[in-house]
Amino acid sequence: MKYLKRIFLLLMTAFTAAAVAAQNAQPVEMADTMRSNGKIYIVVAVCLTILVGLFLYVFIIDRKISAFEKSSKD
């Protein structure tokens, strides 16, 4: 079983490395345009706002679940 896991991990690593190597290194025109116009900062701010909101939501849900588990044990 360990041997099968190692082979699977080796194959997954090889496929991931091949996928990364297959990507071309050409510059992205849309990113350059957005950066020159200053809109990239708005995109980054929106992404960060969404991430902070998700982390906050998960934190609040974790606290509620912990409180519920504690009250159900009593």
DRENZAMI-771426 format. One line per 8 residues: number of its first residue (from 1); their letters; for each residue x negated, y negated, z of C-alpha. Coordinates in Angstrom, 1 decimal, always signed. Layout:
! DRENZAMI-771426
NUM = a = X Y Z  ... .
! end
This chain:
! DRENZAMI-771426
1 = mkylkrif = +0.0 +0.0 +0.0  -2.8 -2.4 +0.8  -4.4 -1.6 -2.5  -1.2 -2.5 -4.3  -1.0 -5.8 -2.5  -4.6 -6.7 -3.4  -3.9 -5.9 -7.1  -0.8 -8.0 -7.0 .
9 = lllmtaft = -2.6 -10.9 -5.4  -5.5 -10.6 -7.9  -3.0 -10.7 -10.8  -1.1 -13.7 -9.4  -4.4 -15.6 -8.9  -5.5 -14.8 -12.4  -2.1 -15.9 -13.9  -2.2 -19.1 -11.9 .
17 = aaavaaqn = -5.7 -19.9 -13.0  -4.8 -19.2 -16.6  -1.8 -21.5 -16.4  -3.9 -24.3 -14.9  -6.6 -23.9 -17.5  -4.0 -24.0 -20.3  -2.9 -27.5 -19.4  -4.4 -30.2 -21.5 .
25 = aqpvemad = -6.1 -33.2 -19.9  -4.5 -35.9 -22.1  -3.4 -39.0 -20.3  +0.3 -39.4 -19.7  +1.6 -42.4 -21.7  +4.7 -42.9 -19.5  +2.6 -43.1 -16.3  +0.3 -45.7 -17.9 .
33 = tmrsngki = +3.3 -47.8 -19.0  +5.0 -47.6 -15.6  +1.7 -48.5 -13.8  +1.1 -51.5 -16.1  +4.6 -52.8 -15.4  +4.4 -52.2 -11.7  +7.3 -49.8 -11.7  +5.2 -46.9 -10.5 .
41 = yivvavcl = +5.3 -48.3 -7.0  +9.1 -48.2 -7.0  +9.0 -44.6 -8.0  +6.5 -43.8 -5.2  +8.6 -45.7 -2.7  +11.8 -43.9 -3.7  +10.0 -40.5 -3.5  +8.6 -41.3 -0.1 .
49 = tilvglfl = +12.0 -42.5 +1.2  +13.5 -39.2 +0.1  +10.8 -37.2 +1.7  +11.0 -39.1 +5.0  +14.8 -38.6 +4.9  +14.4 -34.9 +4.4  +11.8 -34.5 +7.2  +14.0 -36.6 +9.5 .
57 = yvfiidrk = +17.0 -34.5 +8.7  +15.1 -31.2 +9.3  +13.8 -32.6 +12.6  +17.3 -33.6 +13.8  +18.8 -30.2 +12.8  +16.0 -28.4 +14.6  +16.7 -30.4 +17.8  +20.4 -29.6 +17.5 .
65 = isafekss = +19.7 -25.9 +16.9  +17.3 -25.8 +19.8  +19.9 -27.4 +22.1  +22.5 -25.0 +20.9  +20.3 -22.0 +21.6  +19.4 -23.3 +25.0  +23.1 -23.8 +25.9  +24.1 -20.4 +24.6 .
73 = kd = +21.5 -18.7 +26.7  +22.9 -20.2 +29.9 .
! end
